[in-house]
Amino acid sequence: MTDASGTGDPADILLVEDNPGDVRLTEEAFREGQIRNTLHVVTDGVEALEFLNRRGEYADAPFPDLILLDLNLPRKNGDEVLEEISADPELARIPVIVLTGSSAEEDVVRSYDLAANAYLTKPVDPEEFIETVRSFQEFWLSVVRLPPSDEE
């Protein structure tokens, strides 16, 4: 099986999530999905931008194929992260999937206005959460063809 970029290499996914329980459930869903990938986790918006721009401790970070972004983050929220990603031509090519607890219409509209590629509301039930992540993973990493990074 090849990854979504068509290269056969594992996909690098950046998960931006500050809730340890949601990180654990996401990791479990990815393990069960049996699609080769590497999940990188950062816990706030500032760290996300450091990772994406390869600064500080993330100087050797891979360029992610996909970003899973929570909106409610410390230090710099998801909207601010989306705004910075969409303003950078290189980063703007990375698909961003908002995965958040908010189902508020204004959050959905604002996320799409800031160039999110998809908006998923986290289910409260852990099994439903895992199923949501598995469905996302199947679509975005098996069906969709992602753009190659400039490094390839």
N, C-alpha and C positions, 0 to 999 in steps of 0.2 A: 504494500500500500504506500502511496506517496502522500506527502502532506499537501496542504492547500496551495503551496507555491509551485507544485508540480516537480520538485527536485528530488523527492524521496527522503530528504533530510527532515529531522524532527523540527516542528514549528517551535519558535521561541515566543512565548506568551508572557506579557507583563500583566500581572494582577496587582491592581492598586486598591488595597482593602485594609482597613484598620481593625476590623472585627476578627479576632483569632478563630472564633467558631466558624465564621463564613469562609475564612481561608482554609480551614481544615475540611469543610464540606466540599469546597471547590476542588481541593487536591484529591479528595476521595472520588469525586465524580470523574475527574480526568484520568485517574488510575483505572477506574472501571470502564471508561470509554474505549480503552485499548487503541487509541490513536497516538502515535508517537509524537511527543511534544516535551518541551522543557518549560516548566512554569517558574517564573521569577516573581517574587513577591516583595512589594514595598508597601509601607503602611501609612504614607501621607502624600499629599500633592507635591511637596517640596522634593521628597525622595524620588517621586515619579519623574519629575523634570530633570533631576540629577542623573537618573538612570538613562533617560532618553537622550540627554545631551552628553552622556559619558563624562561626567565630572566627578571629582573627588573619589570616593571609594568605588564608584561605578565606571571608572576610566576604561576598564576592559569589558564592560557590559556588551552583550550582543545587541544588534538592532532588532527589536521585536517584530514579529510578523503580525501581531495582533495585540490590542490592549483591552483588558477588562477593567473598567473604571467605576468605582463607587463614587457617588456624588458627595456624600457626607463624610468629609475627611478633615483631619486636623491640619493646621498650619496653612494649607492652601486647598480650597475645596475643588470638587470635580469640575465645576463650571470654569474656574480659573485655569485648571489644567487643560481642559478642552480648548479654551481660548488661546492658550499659548501653543498648543499642538497645531491648531488650525492656522495660526499665523506664521508657522515655520514650514516652508515648502517641502523640506525633506520629511519632517515628522507628519505633515498633513496626509501623506500617502498611506500611513499606517491606519488600518481600520480600527475604530474605537467603538466598543460595545459597552454601553452604560449598564451596569448590573447593580441596582440599588434598591433600597427598601421603599423608596418613595413612588407612589402611583399618582402623585399630584399632576394634573394636566399641565400646569405652568412649568414643572420640571421637565416633562416630556418635550414640550414645545421648545423650551430654552436649550435642551440638549441637542435637538435636531438643528436648531438655529446655529448652534456652535459646531456643527458638522459631525455629530455622532452618527455612526453608521447603523446603529440599532439601539433600542432601549428595552431592557428587560427588568421587570420588577421581581425582586427576590421573594419567593414564597416563604411564609413563616415556618411551615412544616419541613423538617430536615429532608425527608424523602422526596418531597416535591421540589425542594431546592436542588437536590442532586439530579433529579430528572430534568429540571430546567437547564442546568449546566451541561448535562449530557446532550440534550437536544441542540443547544447552542454549539457545542463542540462538534457534533456530527455535521451540522450545516456549515459552519465557518471553516472547519479543518478538513472536511471530506468533499463537500460539494462546491464551495466557492473557490475560485482561483484568486489568490492574493497577489498583489504586485511584488515583484522582486525588490530586494533592497539594493541600494547603490553599490553595496560591497560585492555583489555577485557578478 
